[in-house]
Amino acid sequence: MANGLIWLSVAVASMALAVWGVLFLITFLISRHVKKTMPPPGKFIEIDGHAIHYTDEGQGPTLLLIHGLGGQTGNFAYLTDYLKAGYRVVALDRPGNGYSTKPAGAPSGIVEQARIIARFIAALDLDQPVIVGHSLGGAVALAIALNHSKLIAGAALLAPLTQHETEPPEAFKGLIIRSPWLRRLVAWTLAIPSSILNGKRIGSMVFAPDAIPADFVGKTRGLLSLRPSAFYATSSDLVAAPDDLPGLVARYGTLSVPVGILYGSNDRILDALVHGKATAAIIPGAVFEMVAGAGHMIPVTAPERSAGFIKHLAEVALSTDRVTRNAPKMENQKHVA
């Protein structure tokens, strides 16, 4: 009897290892294919051990675009089409996301990401850009506005995360993995096959009530999410996000740069009245507007309206009589071809 149980345990363990091995192999092959077929479209700059990928298009006053949770520069592809004719549009992959990398063990909190992006602004000598943040990128933009206000002219926020949430939206609950080693294990086994099986359903939840554009995956390089690094970064960002928000919220009343918030009135990821209207009421002089009937992904589903909002905020911010603030020169950054 005892020998039978031992052999059964061995058999079960062997089967489990075989399954994990197959999942790892599938993940490896998919990730390699994505990397091979989707090379980086932009440039890299090294800042504090982070290789930050960015794109740089157009001419004129500078806009700096910061994407949301699980995104990358491609998420702004629809929006950029409406902006680059009159503006220099710089979009970056936040640390660890898209093509950007970060050192092992580097923190993923909102304030730390804001610090790295502030150094990015100084490194490229962007000359007080208007920062545009979507969703989680909106929280990072607010952290920049609070902690590094001398580097920017203003902030245009699209469906931003601005208030502390007790739990994540339903679409993102599967990303809450607090243990880094378990997060890494899931990233290299279950995450990518699960994303393939459930991607359309989760995407529909994020876009709702809007439909996902038929060309979304191709136009935005959406397949970049099918990599272990993408899952790991997204999970890390989501787990870390609540840590800094209470401290940021307490300081919104001290913001000194022009701020505008645009929300879809039917956003099902973040509450437009809580994260938009209520937050704007705290920020001195902030503007709040809503896109009737739209959901969370307004940079994709309402790009023309979003662009108009950004341009108006930029006009106000760039015409404001403010003391000239020169970005400090950087010493420990390096451009990478």
C-alpha positions in Angstrom: 0.0 0.0 0.0 2.8 2.4 1.0 4.7 1.7 -2.1 1.6 2.3 -4.2 1.1 5.7 -2.7 4.8 6.6 -3.3 4.6 5.6 -6.9 1.3 7.5 -7.3 2.9 10.6 -5.8 5.9 10.3 -8.1 3.6 9.8 -11.1 1.5 12.9 -10.2 4.7 15.0 -9.7 6.1 13.8 -13.0 2.9 14.8 -14.8 2.9 18.2 -13.1 6.5 18.8 -14.1 5.7 17.7 -17.7 2.7 20.1 -17.9 4.8 23.0 -16.5 7.6 22.1 -19.0 5.1 22.2 -21.9 3.7 25.6 -20.7 7.3 27.0 -20.4 8.2 25.8 -23.9 5.0 27.3 -25.4 5.7 30.6 -23.6 9.3 30.6 -24.8 8.4 30.0 -28.4 5.6 32.6 -28.5 7.8 35.2 -26.8 10.7 34.5 -29.2 8.3 34.9 -32.2 7.0 38.2 -30.9 10.4 39.6 -30.3 11.6 38.5 -33.8 8.6 39.9 -35.7 8.2 43.1 -33.7 11.5 45.0 -33.3 11.5 48.3 -31.4 10.3 51.2 -33.6 12.1 53.9 -31.6 15.3 54.6 -29.7 16.7 53.8 -26.3 18.3 55.8 -23.6 19.9 54.4 -20.5 18.9 56.1 -17.2 19.9 54.7 -13.8 20.2 51.2 -15.2 16.9 51.4 -17.0 16.9 51.1 -20.8 14.0 53.4 -21.7 12.5 53.0 -25.2 10.8 55.9 -26.8 9.4 57.3 -30.1 9.9 60.8 -31.2 7.7 62.3 -34.0 6.6 65.6 -35.3 7.7 69.2 -34.6 6.6 72.0 -32.4 5.9 72.2 -28.6 6.6 68.9 -26.9 4.0 66.5 -25.6 5.2 63.5 -23.6 2.8 60.5 -23.6 2.8 58.0 -20.7 0.7 54.8 -21.2 -1.4 52.9 -18.8 -1.3 49.5 -17.1 0.0 46.8 -19.4 0.4 49.2 -22.3 3.3 50.6 -24.3 3.9 53.4 -26.9 1.7 51.6 -29.4 -1.4 52.4 -27.4 -1.1 56.0 -28.5 -0.9 55.1 -32.2 -4.4 56.5 -33.0 -3.9 59.6 -30.9 -0.5 60.4 -32.3 -2.0 60.7 -35.8 -4.0 63.7 -34.6 -1.1 65.4 -32.7 2.1 65.1 -34.6 1.2 67.7 -37.3 1.6 70.6 -34.8 3.6 69.1 -31.9 6.7 67.1 -31.2 5.2 63.9 -29.8 7.4 61.8 -27.6 6.0 58.6 -26.2 7.8 56.2 -23.9 7.5 52.7 -22.6 7.3 53.0 -18.8 10.1 51.1 -17.0 9.8 47.4 -17.6 6.9 47.8 -20.1 6.9 47.5 -23.8 10.5 47.5 -25.0 11.9 49.3 -21.9 13.7 47.3 -19.2 14.6 47.9 -15.6 17.2 46.4 -13.2 16.2 43.3 -11.3 14.6 44.2 -8.0 14.0 47.9 -9.1 10.8 49.2 -7.5 7.6 49.6 -9.6 5.8 52.3 -7.5 4.2 55.3 -9.1 6.7 57.8 -7.4 9.7 55.8 -8.6 8.4 55.6 -12.1 7.8 59.4 -12.0 11.4 59.9 -10.9 12.8 57.9 -13.8 10.6 59.7 -16.3 11.6 63.0 -14.8 15.2 62.1 -15.4 14.2 61.0 -19.0 12.8 64.5 -19.5 16.0 66.1 -18.4 18.2 63.7 -20.3 16.5 64.5 -23.6 16.2 68.2 -22.7 12.5 68.2 -23.6 12.1 71.8 -22.4 9.0 71.6 -20.2 6.7 69.3 -22.1 3.0 68.9 -21.5 2.7 65.4 -20.2 -0.2 63.2 -21.3 -1.0 60.3 -19.0 -3.6 57.6 -19.6 -5.0 55.4 -16.8 -2.1 54.4 -14.6 0.0 56.7 -16.7 -2.2 59.5 -15.3 -1.1 58.7 -11.8 2.5 58.8 -12.9 1.9 62.1 -14.6 0.4 63.5 -11.4 3.4 62.3 -9.4 5.7 64.1 -11.9 3.6 67.3 -11.6 3.9 67.1 -7.8 7.5 66.1 -7.4 9.2 67.5 -10.5 7.0 70.4 -11.5 9.9 72.5 -12.8 10.4 70.1 -15.6 6.9 70.3 -17.1 4.4 72.9 -18.4 1.2 71.0 -17.6 -0.6 67.7 -17.5 -3.4 66.4 -19.7 -4.9 63.3 -18.1 -7.0 60.8 -20.0 -9.1 58.5 -17.9 -6.5 58.7 -15.1 -6.1 56.7 -12.0 -6.1 59.4 -9.3 -7.6 58.0 -6.1 -6.8 55.0 -4.0 -8.7 51.8 -4.9 -9.4 49.2 -2.3 -9.3 46.5 -5.0 -8.5 46.4 -8.7 -11.0 46.4 -11.5 -12.5 43.0 -12.3 -10.5 42.8 -15.5 -7.2 43.0 -13.7 -7.8 40.9 -10.6 -5.9 37.9 -12.1 -2.7 40.1 -12.1 -2.5 40.5 -8.4 0.4 38.2 -7.5 2.3 39.7 -4.6 5.2 37.2 -4.5 7.9 38.2 -7.1 9.1 34.6 -7.5 5.5 33.3 -8.0 4.8 36.2 -10.4 7.9 35.1 -12.4 6.8 31.5 -12.4 3.3 32.4 -13.6 4.8 34.7 -16.2 6.8 31.9 -17.8 4.1 29.2 -17.6 0.4 30.1 -17.3 0.2 33.8 -18.2 0.7 33.7 -22.0 -1.5 30.7 -22.8 -4.1 32.2 -20.5 -3.8 35.6 -22.3 -4.4 33.9 -25.6 -7.5 32.1 -24.4 -9.0 35.0 -22.5 -7.5 38.1 -24.3 -10.6 39.0 -26.2 -12.8 38.7 -23.2 -10.5 40.8 -21.0 -10.0 43.3 -23.8 -13.7 43.7 -24.2 -14.0 44.5 -20.5 -11.3 47.1 -20.7 -12.9 48.8 -23.7 -16.5 48.5 -22.7 -18.9 49.9 -23.7 -16.8 50.7 -26.8 -15.9 48.0 -29.3 -12.2 47.1 -29.8 -11.2 48.5 -33.2 -10.6 45.8 -35.8 -7.0 47.0 -36.5 -6.2 47.5 -32.8 -3.7 44.6 -32.3 -1.8 45.4 -35.5 -1.8 49.2 -35.2 -0.7 49.2 -31.5 1.7 46.2 -31.6 -0.7 44.5 -29.1 1.1 41.2 -29.4 3.9 42.6 -27.3 1.7 41.6 -24.3 2.4 37.9 -25.2 5.8 38.0 -23.4 6.7 37.0 -19.9 8.3 40.4 -19.3 5.0 42.1 -20.2 3.0 40.1 -17.7 5.6 40.5 -15.0 5.8 44.3 -15.4 2.0 44.6 -15.5 1.5 42.6 -12.4 4.3 44.4 -10.6 2.9 47.8 -11.5 -0.6 46.9 -10.3 0.6 45.5 -7.0 2.7 48.5 -6.3 0.3 51.2 -7.4 -1.7 51.5 -4.1 1.4 52.3 -2.0 2.0 55.8 -3.3 -1.5 57.0 -4.1 -2.6 58.1 -0.6 0.4 60.4 -0.2 -0.1 61.8 -3.7 -3.8 62.5 -3.2 -3.1 64.4 0.0 -1.0 66.9 -2.0 -3.2 67.5 -5.0 -4.2 70.8 -3.6 -0.6 72.0 -4.0 -0.3 71.4 -7.7 1.0 74.5 -9.5 0.8 73.5 -13.1 -2.2 73.5 -15.4 -4.1 70.2 -15.2 -6.9 68.9 -17.3 -8.8 65.6 -16.9 -10.8 63.9 -19.7 -13.0 60.9 -19.0 -15.4 58.7 -20.8 -18.8 59.0 -19.1 -19.3 55.2 -19.2 -15.8 54.2 -18.1 -16.2 50.7 -16.5 -12.6 50.4 -15.3 -12.4 53.6 -13.2 -15.2 55.8 -11.9 -15.2 59.1 -13.9 -16.8 61.0 -11.0 -14.4 59.7 -8.4 -11.1 59.8 -10.4 -12.1 62.7 -12.7 -14.6 65.2 -11.3 -13.8 64.8 -7.6 -10.1 65.0 -8.3 -10.4 68.0 -10.5 -12.3 69.8 -7.7 -9.2 69.4 -5.5 -6.6 70.6 -7.9 -6.4 74.4 -8.3 -7.8 75.6 -11.6 -8.1 72.0 -13.0 -10.5 71.4 -16.0 -12.7 68.3 -16.1 -14.6 67.1 -19.2 -16.4 64.0 -20.3 -16.8 62.2 -23.6 -20.5 61.1 -23.7 -21.0 57.4 -23.8 -17.3 56.5 -24.0 -15.4 53.9 -22.0 -11.9 53.7 -20.6 -9.8 53.5 -23.8 -10.5 57.0 -25.1 -7.0 57.5 -26.6 -8.1 54.7 -28.9 -11.8 55.0 -29.3 -12.0 58.9 -29.2 -8.6 60.0 -30.4 -9.8 63.2 -32.1 -11.7 64.4 -29.0 -8.7 63.4 -26.8 -6.3 65.2 -29.1 -8.5 68.3 -29.1 -8.5 68.3 -25.3 -4.7 67.8 -25.1 -4.2 70.7 -27.6 -6.4 73.0 -25.6 -4.6 72.2 -22.4 -1.2 72.6 -24.1 -2.2 76.1 -25.3 -3.2 77.1 -21.8 -0.1 75.6 -20.2 2.4 77.0 -22.8 0.9 80.5 -22.7 0.9 80.7 -18.9 3.4 83.3 -17.6 5.8 81.1 -15.7 9.4 81.4 -14.6 11.7 79.8 -17.1 12.8 76.5 -15.6 15.8 74.8 -17.2 16.0 71.0 -16.8 19.2 69.9 -15.0 21.8 68.2 -17.3 22.2 64.5 -16.8 25.4 62.8 -16.2 24.5 59.1 -15.9 22.4 58.5 -19.0 23.5 57.0 -22.3 21.8 56.9 -25.7 21.6 53.4 -27.2 21.3 52.9 -30.9 
